[in-house]
Amino acid sequence: MESLNAILGRAKQRATENGLGYTGALTPTEAWEVLKKAPTAKLVDVRSQAELDLVGRVPETTHIQWAFYPEWKPNPDFIAQLKQQVDPEGVVIFMCRTGARSDKAAKAAAAAGFAEVYNMLEGFEGEANAQTRHRGEINGWRAAHLPWFNA
């Protein structure tokens, strides 16, 4: 069984090697392990409400939209909402569909002074299958068979 420090150390190494601008980058399985081992850690899902309703969600997750569907207009209150719902000194892990919006959210949180900011690589759904264009089969939270439910 791997320690919390080992998991976070690997995530920090990824961030340093790739110049990410925040504390670390976790795989979905690593993010799940961090959430189990650090009960005060928060998983922040930055997907739109429509994505949560249509695709599914992770239990006990904080939801703050990075952008609003269908125009994908940025949420101007994202950092203010984050500060209201998440301890800026605690471990916060951002998640979206594929890891792109959560990367932006992690950069914004780090720039706003959050101390332990991680992006979850691959996102909830992961890459699209080349043949069918379906997500959730190659990588991501769902493909890793981690807890989720349909809304």
SVG drawing of the C-alpha trace seen along z (x, -y; Angstrom):
<svg xmlns="http://www.w3.org/2000/svg" viewBox="-30 -38 41 40">
<polyline fill="none" stroke="black" stroke-width="0.4" points="0.0,0.0 1.5,-3.3 1.7,-6.2 0.1,-9.6 3.5,-11.2 4.7,-8.9 1.6,-9.7 1.8,-13.4 5.5,-13.3 5.0,-11.7 2.3,-14.3 4.6,-17.1 7.4,-15.7 5.1,-15.6 4.2,-19.3 7.9,-20.3 8.9,-18.3 6.1,-19.8 6.2,-23.4 2.5,-23.2 2.2,-26.2 0.5,-24.4 1.5,-21.8 0.9,-18.5 -0.8,-16.4 -2.6,-13.2 -4.0,-10.3 -7.6,-9.4 -6.5,-6.4 -4.0,-8.5 -6.6,-11.2 -9.0,-8.6 -6.2,-7.3 -5.4,-10.9 -9.1,-11.4 -9.2,-8.2 -5.9,-8.9 -6.5,-12.6 -10.1,-13.1 -9.8,-16.9 -8.8,-16.9 -11.4,-18.2 -12.2,-17.1 -13.6,-20.1 -15.5,-19.2 -15.4,-22.2 -17.6,-20.7 -20.9,-22.4 -24.2,-21.5 -25.3,-20.0 -22.3,-17.6 -23.1,-16.5 -26.8,-16.0 -26.1,-14.1 -22.9,-12.2 -22.7,-11.6 -20.9,-12.8 -18.5,-11.7 -20.0,-11.4 -19.0,-14.0 -17.5,-16.4 -17.6,-20.1 -19.0,-21.5 -18.0,-24.9 -18.5,-25.5 -15.4,-26.8 -17.7,-27.8 -21.4,-27.9 -23.0,-25.6 -24.0,-26.1 -22.0,-29.3 -19.0,-28.1 -18.9,-31.5 -16.3,-31.7 -17.5,-31.8 -16.4,-35.3 -17.0,-34.2 -15.0,-31.0 -12.2,-32.0 -14.7,-33.7 -16.9,-30.6 -13.8,-28.4 -12.7,-30.5 -16.2,-30.1 -16.2,-26.4 -12.6,-25.1 -9.9,-25.7 -7.1,-27.6 -4.5,-25.7 -5.8,-22.2 -5.3,-19.8 -7.6,-20.6 -7.9,-18.4 -9.6,-19.8 -11.4,-17.6 -13.3,-18.2 -14.2,-16.0 -10.6,-15.4 -8.2,-17.5 -8.1,-20.7 -10.5,-23.0 -9.3,-21.6 -5.7,-22.5 -6.9,-26.1 -8.8,-26.0 -5.7,-24.7 -3.6,-27.5 -6.1,-30.1 -6.3,-28.6 -2.5,-28.5 -2.3,-32.1 -5.0,-33.1 -2.9,-31.7 -4.2,-28.2 -1.4,-26.2 -1.9,-22.6 -3.4,-22.6 -3.6,-19.5 -5.1,-18.7 -6.5,-15.3 -5.2,-14.2 -7.5,-12.4 -10.6,-13.9 -13.9,-12.2 -14.4,-10.8 -10.9,-10.8 -10.0,-10.5 -12.5,-9.7 -12.4,-6.3 -11.1,-6.7 -13.7,-4.4 -16.9,-5.4 -15.8,-8.8 -17.3,-7.6 -15.5,-8.7 -15.1,-6.7 -13.5,-3.7 -9.8,-4.5 -8.8,-6.5 -10.3,-8.8 -12.2,-8.4 -15.0,-6.2 -12.6,-4.0 -10.7,-3.4 -13.9,-2.1 -13.9,-4.6 -17.1,-5.6 -19.6,-7.7 -23.3,-7.8 -25.8,-9.1 -27.5,-12.3"/>
</svg>
